[in-house]
Amino acid sequence: MAASPIAVITGASSGIGAATARQLAAAGYRVVVTARRKDRIEALAAEITAAGHEATAYALDVTDRAAVDEFATAFRGLAVLVNNAGGALGADPVATGDPADWRQMYETNVIGTLNVTQALLPALTASGDGTVVILSSTAGLSAYEGGGGYVAAKHGEHVLAETLRLEIVGTPVRVIEVAPGMVRTEEFATTRFRGDAEKAAKVYAGVDAPLSADDVADTITWAVTRPSHVNIDLLVVRPRAQASNSKVHRTA
């Protein structure tokens, strides 16, 4: 019996990363879930294993290049890399934004994605049928007020995906970018507003059914499981109530 193809998911301790790990495991992949919070990913791997699938947890900070390079030595062949680790900090205007927040968002969203992609690209290529997924955001396609640092970082990820696709064309590796709009997860907005639950709740106030982590994971899994000659270059997914980053229908 052939071994299950391996999929690595970064930022898998919660939200979209955890949901993607569950769905890829159910689709037949042996998932390797990574994040800084070891207890979270170990619990997720145990949950997936208990459901009858294959999962391994590996504590990893994607901004630590030495640690990422060490992690990469575990793989000779690798089918899928889902670059999900990232996030937003603050919603201040450019005039008063904290450069430390901008730097941290760039390090996690862009440099973290670069680190893991560079380290695992040889294994993805060696598999003969690899897929790199970059989870960006609609913020990477269009600016909005109060989003400067996050928008800049996600634009960086978007360009990284575009450039990589150009540079490796002709190799057996696809580059898929999934750009979600408004997604309600248990941590994204709360982290952005540094634990202020009231501010976080206002992001989604009056919105009829924002996307869930499972919605985005379903999109990622669909794109990854297309026939290998099919590349989903860029897939933008929003809730029906959101027409753009700045135009959202609210019932109250």
Number of C-alpha atoms within 10 A of each C-alpha: 3 4 7 13 16 24 25 27 26 28 26 29 27 19 21 28 25 24 21 27 30 27 19 25 25 17 13 14 22 23 28 21 30 30 24 17 16 16 12 19 25 20 13 23 26 16 15 21 16 11 12 10 19 21 25 17 23 18 20 18 20 27 20 15 16 12 15 20 16 10 17 18 11 11 13 13 19 23 23 27 25 27 27 27 26 24 20 24 22 19 17 14 14 13 8 9 17 15 11 11 15 19 12 20 23 24 19 23 28 25 22 25 27 19 20 25 21 13 18 24 20 16 19 27 20 17 19 14 17 26 26 25 24 25 27 32 25 22 22 19 16 14 16 13 12 16 19 20 26 28 25 21 28 28 22 18 26 24 15 17 23 16 12 14 18 10 9 13 11 9 14 16 24 26 23 23 27 24 22 22 21 23 22 19 16 14 15 20 24 19 16 17 17 13 13 12 13 10 15 20 13 11 13 17 13 15 18 15 13 20 20 18 21 19 18 24 22 17 17 25 18 14 21 25 12 11 8 13 10 11 16 17 15 18 17 14 19 20 19 14 18 19 12 15 16 11 9 17 13 12 9 6
